[in-house]
Amino acid sequence: MSGQRKLRSNFPRGSYLWSVRNAQWQALGIPEADCEKPKIAVVNSSSELAACYSHLDEVAVIVKEAIRAAGGVPFEIRTAAPSDFVTGAGARGAYMLGARDLVTNDIEVAVEGAQLDGMVCLTSCDKTIPGQLMAAARLNVPTIVVPCGYQASGEFRGHHCDIEDVFVAAMHAVAGRIDVETVVGMSREAIRSPGVCSGMGTANSMHIVCEALGMALPGSAPVRALSEKMCADARAAGTRIVQMVWDDLKPRDIMTAGAFANAARAVLAVGGSVNCIKHLQATATEAGLAVDVYALFEQFGAQVPVLAGVRPVGERTIEEFEAAGGCRALLVQLQSQLDLGALNVSGRTLGAELAGATLADPEVIRPLDRPVARRPAITVLRGSMCPDTGIVKTGILERKARRFSGPAICFDTSDAAIAALNDGTIRPGHVVVMRGAGARGGPAMGGGASRVVFAIDGKGLGEDVALLTDGHLSGLVCKGLVVAEISPEAALGGPLALVRDGDTVTIDLDARRCDLEIPEAELQARRAAWQPAAPLFDRGWLQIYRRNVGPLNRGAVLVRDDAPRTD
């Protein structure tokens, strides 16, 4: 054991804090000598509610054994474990994003309260990943993130079947396009192991973010859950964190402005989930860092083509992407555009880590001069409809038209929009407006915007109507023309709250604009007459969230908006 510095978890022998801890830990079988060792939180979001988390207890055992062998003392702590497909059932889905910040606060209570020296975070489903990154940025104690892997998919009637296929099929059934028994059959076959959704949805996209940001060990994302490689990566993280504590290598040393730029480029290069943008922004905000992540995606959209077309953006599987070298190989192809001086949890620079890296299959992960698609798969829009931002997941397939203009038809709930689809009220040429689903109005961006997207697709209207919403989309959504996360949101009196049925809305992907085509005087008159809707779910955790959540362009976090650092 190295003893280069005083650990914050250590107190004078025989003092009050030392004595009462020693009494507690003696009862847990921890010897007195271990009171002087690095004390490491193993952050585990294990849950029996979803396959995403069902294997994490096994991973925690591996990490704890490695920490002990390296001279540290592990303490397993638990957090909320939201799964979109399970905890999305209540409060119109508000508990999904709302739980992200709860994860961050769960970690703060345990790690700061106990003054632990470091963390190994076992990442799994969508919201635990940013929740853990945000905690690392906020607490700034040595931290390693361990991607805990994707699930195996199945087959149905001779075709590949994963959770995305089930999601799409369920909404197609609502639209009358397929029968319910087909959906039931698909649901029985889609998931064949623990782990996160197998496509390039939010979870796998954020696992790639963790590595590109420098917070996961090089070569650890993506990975099949409970594979030999995943277990080896978990063991390596447990070993490495002890030395990181002695070296005092902290998240804010790693998560610099250059690291965030690297992560943004990586997301664009895989056509990843649009949710990565707000999660990266939230992490930067928690770190007190003056980085405008939305501006990074705007700037890099024209520079970074799609190099890997993994489902749902393309037809490649996540298994093929991992076999081709995963995130490390992607960064090799991107390295001419990256900040190679950015540090990694390994203690080395990104440039040093990539120096010996190899690319197994340049057809799966293409070079910059031979991409899968030259246009960005994610486009950030501005305009009179979205003065702050709006985001489009354009994907890599070319639309028939990149400009869409039509009359608005407005809804305050996803159920109302879907009913209008089914009775023919929504017709080709319409711009469907679904509002009141933002961070404040949802609250927590609940509202089911993804259901409406897949219902539109189920009706075969993906090319014929557009959708605008202040809600967020599942990372698996890559269908139709959808402008999501429009900001300012309707609940704050943004233009989305002021649009009326019949107003002309124009979306221009090449100009990167979304505009409400009414005179400014009329817009101001409507704004003066506008009254906010009564808040939904105004009790418990969602009340706390709604009353304290910040704006989307700061990541929609529950944090004081201090002057950011600029290093």
MARBATOR-257420 format. One record per residue (C-alpha): residue in three letters; x negated, y, z. Coordinates in steps of 0.001 Angstrom, whole numbers, padded with zeros to 6 digits, always signed. Last residue first. Layout:
% residues N
ALAXYZ ...
//
This chain:
% residues 567
ASP+010211+025569-017334 THR+013206+027910-017606 ARG+015010+027344-014326 PRO+018695+028055-014319 ALA+020316+030948-012401 ASP+022790+029257-010109 ASP+026103+027839-011345 ARG+027158+026007-008192 VAL+027960+022425-009077 LEU+031000+020298-009791 VAL+030111+019678-013415 ALA+031944+020261-016678 GLY+028660+020087-018645 ARG+027812+023784-018598 ASN+029533+024339-021969 LEU+032459+022345-020573 PRO+033212+024949-017942 GLY+032973+024177-014215 VAL+035099+021790-012190 ASN+036007+022946-008690 ARG+039796+023164-008503 ARG+040414+020317-010931 TYR+037956+017971-009198 ILE+039307+018565-005698 GLN+042858+018068-006989 LEU+041757+014912-008806 TRP+040265+013554-005573 GLY+043466+013861-003586 ARG+046381+016002-004725 ASP+047479+018113-007681 PHE+048020+015285-010151 LEU+049000+017778-012859 PRO+048701+021547-012585 ALA+051700+023683-013578 ALA+051162+025132-017035 PRO+049335+028410-017440 GLN+051335+031450-018617 TRP+050772+033121-021972 ALA+052464+036435-022792 ALA+049246+038472-023051 ARG+047592+035680-025024 ARG+050480+035592-027474 ALA+050157+039320-028084 GLN+046390+038981-028524 LEU+046843+036260-031146 GLU+049401+038359-033006 ALA+046997+041312-033056 GLU+044183+039081-034285 PRO+046232+038032-037302 ILE+046816+034275-037689 GLU+044662+031629-039402 LEU+043419+029602-036453 ASP+039886+028643-037415 CYS+037583+025619-037128 ARG+034095+026190-038460 ARG+030979+024198-039293 ALA+030721+025826-042751 ASP+030228+022362-044248 LEU+032806+020797-041942 ASP+035517+023347-042695 ILE+038637+022984-040568 THR+041508+025378-041245 VAL+044610+025825-039071 THR+047787+027435-040379 ASP+050451+028134-037791 GLY+053588+026049-038387 ASP+054070+024881-034814 ARG+052382+027296-032465 VAL+048760+027948-031458 LEU+048289+029830-028178 ALA+047096+027083-025841 LEU+044482+025922-028385 PRO+043265+029522-028516 GLY+041900+029197-024965 GLY+044140+030158-022045 LEU+042175+028307-019374 ALA+044505+025285-019435 ALA+044200+025249-023231 GLU+040467+024574-023184 PRO+037783+027125-024005 SER+036497+024965-025624 ILE+037699+022253-027973 GLU+036541+018895-026647 ALA+037634+017159-029850 VAL+037990+018088-033533 VAL+039230+014904-035199 LEU+039109+014124-038900 GLY+039716+010397-039204 LYS+037978+007550-037441 CYS+034810+007215-035383 VAL+036073+006569-031882 LEU+033935+004068-029939 GLY+032535+006747-027642 SER+036101+007208-026424 LEU+037259+010703-027133 HIS+037505+013837-025036 GLY+040418+016180-024551 ASP+040636+019767-025788 THR+042340+018418-028878 LEU+042653+019012-032626 LEU+043740+016235-034991 ALA+043693+016240-038799 VAL+046158+014609-041187 ASP+045862+012890-044562 GLU+042567+011019-044437 GLY+043379+009101-041241 LEU+047057+008764-042109 GLY+047248+004978-042458 LYS+049787+004688-039654 GLY+047306+002678-037610 ASP+044682+005375-038169 ILE+047037+007947-036665 ALA+047625+005524-033774 PHE+043865+005132-033379 VAL+043370+008893-033065 VAL+046399+009255-030769 ARG+045069+006621-028393 SER+041695+008374-028368 ALA+043362+011584-027130 GLY+044631+009745-024060 GLY+045253+012588-021648 GLY+042428+012684-019152 MET+039780+015331-019715 ALA+038994+015590-015988 PRO+042409+017136-015272 GLY+043810+016971-017866 GLY+044048+020746-017623 ARG+040775+021560-015891 ALA+038399+019291-017829 GLY+040576+019423-020923 ALA+043713+017468-021834 GLY+046276+020277-021979 ARG+046405+020115-025755 MET+047192+017757-028607 VAL+047385+019712-031893 VAL+048138+017646-035016 VAL+047113+019464-038195 HIS+049739+018322-040676 GLY+049042+017655-044357 PRO+050561+014173-044388 ARG+053527+013991-041992 ILE+054038+014000-038249 THR+057793+013846-037609 GLY+057857+010338-039089 ASP+059477+008602-036113 ASN+056342+006634-035219 LEU+053965+009548-035525 ALA+056224+011773-033448 ALA+056338+009095-030733 ILE+052528+008963-030803 ALA+052296+012729-030335 ALA+054786+012713-027457 ASP+052914+009888-025729 SER+049595+011717-026191 THR+050927+014672-024235 ASP+051306+018437-024747 PHE+052096+018308-028437 CYS+051806+020788-031321 ILE+052302+020562-035083 ALA+049943+022885-036913 PRO+050310+023678-040616 GLY+047446+022771-042940 SER+043862+023287-044001 PHE+041210+020594-044368 ARG+037723+021054-045770 ARG+035275+018179-046084 ALA+037486+016395-048596 LYS+037651+012735-049618 ARG+035561+011992-046541 GLU+032079+010545-046876 LEU+031276+007660-044552 ILE+028484+008304-042067 GLY+030485+009247-038992 THR+032206+012627-038743 LYS+032382+012672-034959 VAL+033605+016272-034723 ILE+032929+018539-031750 GLY+034476+021893-030841 THR+032610+024743-029236 ASP+032767+028119-027517 PRO+035095+030110-029767 CYS+037054+026965-030733 MET+040140+028030-032697 SER+038575+031322-033799 GLY+035442+029567-034970 ARG+032700+027196-033845 LEU+032030+023572-034799 VAL+029459+021022-033606 THR+028998+018137-036051 ILE+028150+014547-035146 ALA+027379+011896-037804 PRO+024905+014305-039385 ARG+024618+014234-043190 ARG+021625+012386-044599 ALA+022997+008895-044110 VAL+021287+005510-043662 PRO+017979+007317-043869 ARG+015105+006920-046340 ASP+012766+009887-045764 LEU+013276+009839-041993 PRO+012406+006143-041738 ARG+015177+003545-041293 ILE+016066+001497-038231 VAL+017904-001579-039573 GLU+016024-001678-042867 PRO+012733-000741-041195 ASP+012835-004019-039226 ALA+010296-004839-036497 LEU+008927-001368-035825 THR+005827-001298-033658 ALA+004697+000716-030656 GLY+001022+001187-029900 ALA+000888+004981-030067 LEU+004525+005359-029010 GLU+003789+005233-025280 ALA+000864+007648-025560 GLY+002980+010121-027511 LEU+005799+009843-024983 THR+003366+010842-022273 ARG+002357+008433-019511 GLY+003515+008225-015901 SER+005674+005190-016727 VAL+008671+007306-015748 ASN+007964+009155-019001 LEU+006358+012529-019582 ALA+007007+014804-022571 GLY+003865+015564-024565 LEU+005229+013883-027672 ASP+007892+016541-028130 LEU+009582+014903-031100 GLN+010043+015755-034786 SER+007130+013770-036261 GLN+008026+011024-033784 LEU+011430+010234-035264 GLN+010586+006841-036804 VAL+008599+005873-033705 LEU+011467+007182-031544 LEU+013836+004750-033263 ALA+011345+001939-032652 ARG+011323+002787-028924 CYS+015125+003032-028865 GLY+015677-000463-030203 GLY+012829-002466-031737 ALA+014491-004129-034730 ALA+015793-006918-032457 GLU+017639-004318-030342 PHE+019287-002810-033422 GLU+020241-006226-034752 GLU+021840-007131-031410 ILE+023688-003795-031403 THR+025309-004875-034637 ARG+024918-003209-038017 GLU+028079-002227-039896 GLY+027902+001535-039544 VAL+029269+004264-037268 PRO+031285+001783-035151 ARG+029027-000246-035185 VAL+025315+000502-035663 GLY+024116+002569-038616 ALA+020508+003365-037764 LEU+018530+006289-039205 VAL+021281+008925-039275 PRO+019676+012169-040438 VAL+018010+014628-038080 GLN+017299+018125-039403 ALA+020715+019606-040234 GLY+022258+018372-036989 PHE+019164+019464-035055 GLN+020263+023063-034557 GLU+023906+022372-033757 PHE+022999+019441-031514 LEU+020461+021617-029698 ALA+023016+024435-029392 TYR+025384+022055-027598 VAL+022521+021071-025283 ASP+021948+024652-024159 VAL+018915+024178-021908 ALA+018095+026545-019059 LEU+017323+023831-016476 GLY+018799+023849-012985 ALA+018460+020065-012899 GLU+022201+019706-012263 THR+022817+021890-015307 ALA+020484+019790-017451 THR+022305+016629-016346 ALA+025695+018174-017132 GLN+024462+019224-020568 LEU+023244+015681-021231 HIS+026649+014341-020189 LYS+028451+016955-022299 ILE+026497+016007-025396 CYS+026419+012264-024761 ASN+030221+012209-025001 VAL+029899+012634-028773 SER+028793+008992-028869 GLY+025859+008050-031054 GLY+025174+008547-034748 VAL+021925+006632-034167 ALA+019630+009465-035278 LEU+021908+012098-033738 VAL+021610+010493-030302 ALA+017815+010242-030652 ARG+017534+013901-031669 ALA+019485+014969-028583 ALA+017252+012838-026352 ASN+014061+014365-027746 ALA+015474+017876-027276 PHE+016313+017012-023667 ALA+012725+015812-023167 GLY+011349+019045-024626 ALA+013428+021123-022195 THR+011963+019094-019337 MET+013428+016010-017676 ILE+010152+014358-016660 ASP+008717+016648-013990 ARG+012306+017429-012963 PRO+012854+013710-012391 LYS+009972+013367-009892 LEU+006513+011810-009978 ASP+005460+012009-006320 ASP+002469+009737-007009 TRP+003262+007666-003900 VAL+006931+007570-004901 MET+006066+006717-008504 GLN+003892+003888-007173 VAL+006906+002363-005448 ILE+009140+002946-008481 ARG+006916+000865-010774 THR+007455-002513-009139 GLY+011235-002254-009036 ALA+011236-000923-012589 ALA+009110-003843-013780 ARG+011561-006316-012204 ALA+014493-004639-013948 ASP+012631-004725-017265 ALA+011859-008433-016785 CYS+015528-009133-016028 MET+016592-007256-019155 LYS+014011-009131-021225 GLU+015077-012534-019935 SER+018664-011658-020890 LEU+021113-010767-018114 ALA+022880-008160-020286 ARG+021495-007856-023795 VAL+019205-004846-024136 PRO+019378-001352-025580 ALA+017220+000096-024261 SER+014233-001039-022158 GLY+011373-000399-024568 PRO+009809+002417-022573 LEU+010895+002443-018907 ALA+013949+004578-018286 MET+014000+008276-017301 GLY+011943+009572-020218 LEU+014777+011425-021945 ALA+014504+009050-024905 GLU+014842+006091-022514 CYS+017873+007444-020655 VAL+019427+008707-023907 ILE+019238+005190-025357 HIS+021202+003926-022345 MET+023572+006844-022989 SER+024262+005673-026543 ASN+024727+002101-025277 ALA+027314+003309-022755 THR+029020+005954-024904 GLY+029723+003700-027842 MET+027112+002218-030160 GLY+028943-001099-030121 SER+028652-003940-027616 CYS+030765-002441-024868 VAL+028920-002788-021554 GLY+027720-005934-019821 PRO+028974-009291-018606 SER+029547-012046-021150 ARG+031882-013217-023931 ILE+034124-010204-024514 ALA+036410-010029-027581 GLU+037967-013517-027567 ARG+041057-013308-025354 SER+041771-009693-026334 MET+041803-010719-029995 GLY+044541-013277-029389 VAL+046678-010756-027511 VAL+046203-008203-030292 THR+047306-010759-032878 GLU+050288-011659-030692 VAL+051373-008002-030724 ASP+051882-007892-034474 ILE+050020-005589-036852 ARG+050826-002233-038512 GLY+053743-001327-036286 ALA+052170+001909-035016 VAL+052017+000487-031494 ALA+050372-002602-033007 HIS+047797-000379-034700 MET+047173+001119-031257 ALA+046376-002310-029831 ALA+044297-003208-032896 VAL+042006-000203-032459 PHE+041335-000981-028793 VAL+040892-004696-029503 ASP+038451-004004-032344 GLU+036499-001691-030063 ILE+036343-004451-027442 ASP+034629-006828-029846 CYS+035714-009252-032562 HIS+033615-010515-035474 HIS+035764-012433-037962 GLY+036678-016109-038395 ARG+040172-015865-036972 PHE+038819-014106-033905 GLU+035146-014043-032998 GLY+033332-012956-029858 SER+031110-010199-028507 ALA+028226-010556-026051 GLN+028029-007750-023497 TYR+025498-004942-023383 GLY+022739-004400-020866 CYS+021697-003264-017477 PRO+019804-000142-018517 VAL+017493+000516-015532 VAL+017054+004185-014539 ILE+013921+005066-012587 THR+013856+007783-009941 PRO+011323+009742-007886 VAL+013304+012313-005841 ASN+014760+015369-007560 LEU+018099+015348-005700 ARG+020047+017203-008403 ALA+018301+015790-011469 ALA+018394+012234-010119 ALA+022038+012691-009138 MET+022865+013962-012638 LEU+021081+010980-014173 GLN+023100+008645-011930 GLY+026442+010201-012841 PRO+025331+010315-016472 ILE+024888+006527-016453 THR+027763+005700-014117 LYS+030237+007327-016503 ASP+029865+005033-019495 CYS+029397+001570-018046 SER+026103+000117-016825 THR+023181+001766-015165 LEU+021316+000224-012245 CYS+019599+003214-010638 VAL+016234+002683-008927 MET+015831+005496-006443 GLY+013121+007184-004388 ASP+012021+008394-000969 LEU+015161+008018+001146 GLN+016192+010978+003301 ALA+019107+009001+004801 GLY+021647+011748+004113 GLU+019899+012687+000913 VAL+020029+009155-000480 ALA+023433+008040+000803 VAL+025448+011245+000465 GLU+023703+012272-002769 ILE+024411+008912-004382 ASP+028142+009087-003680 ASN+028066+012690-004927 THR+026689+011708-008299 VAL+029125+008794-008588 LEU+031991+011184-007759 ASP+030758+013430-010535 ARG+031289+010642-013065 ALA+034534+009539-011400 GLY+036472+012492-012804 LEU+035445+011426-016304 MET+037409+008181-015983 TYR+039827+009058-013161 ALA+041760+011377-015456 GLY+042925+008533-017698 ARG+046578+009606-017808 ALA+046670+009601-013973 GLY+046127+005838-013782 ALA+045267+003307-016483 GLY+041829+004665-017357 THR+040388+002800-014371 VAL+040483-000406-016437 PHE+039484+000270-020056 ASP+037508+003373-019164 SER+035519+001542-016509 PRO+034746+003533-013370 ALA+032425+002058-010723 ALA+032323+004297-007620 THR+029010+004025-005819 ARG+027105+001493-003753 ILE+023770+001485-001936 GLU+021092-001219-001766 PHE+018183-000327+000482 PRO+014784-001489-000750 VAL+011589-001284+001363 GLY+008372-000742-000575 GLY+005051-002524-000845 ALA+005093-003729-004438 ALA+006414-007171-003459 ARG+009276-005538-001575 ILE+010203-003408-004569 ALA+010063-006426-006888 GLU+012393-008462-004655 LYS+014805-005529-004485 VAL+014897-005171-008275 ILE+015622-008852-008862 VAL+018372-008942-006222 ALA+019936-005788-007686 VAL+020159-007442-011099 GLU+022230-010298-009689 ASP+024545-007834-007930 LEU+024850-005986-011239 HIS+026433-008879-013113 SER+030124-007939-012810 TYR+029629-004284-013689 CYS+030640-004004-017351 ALA+032848-007095-017009 ALA+035393-004936-015191 LEU+037278-004724-011893 GLU+034933-006989-009928 SER+032581-004112-009226 SER+028855-003500-008833 SER+027860+000147-009006 ASN+024391-000459-007569 VAL+021899+002263-006685 VAL+018814+000560-005282 ALA+017636+003237-002874 ILE+013913+003021-002098 LYS+012171+003496+001230 PRO+008436+003904+000809 LYS+006699+002148+003742 GLU+006178+003518+007267 CYS+009344+002025+008806 ASP+008302-001296+007296 ALA+006003-001917+010253 GLU+009041-002106+012537 PRO+010338-005209+010795 ILE+013588-005143+008795 GLY+015878-007950+009970 LEU+019090-005931+009696 ALA+019331-005510+013482 GLN+015745-004275+013444 TRP+016890-001768+010833 GLN+019524-000202+013043 ALA+017251-000016+016092 ASN+014395+001343+013994 ARG+016720+003977+012608 VAL+017738+005033+016123 SER+014119+005201+017219 TRP+012669+007040+014259 LEU+015390+009696+014305 TYR+015068+010239+018076 SER+011275+010201+018138 GLY+009448+007027+019190 ARG+007155+006998+016171 PRO+007193+010393+014464 PHE+009470+010360+011378 ASN+008988+008862+007924 SER+011598+009232+005177 ARG+009944+012351+003749 LEU+006833+010347+002981 LYS+003474+011851+003847 ARG+000984+011568+001032 GLN-001682+009347-000508 GLY-000845+006275+001510 SER-001235+003449-000959 MET+000000+000000+000000 
//
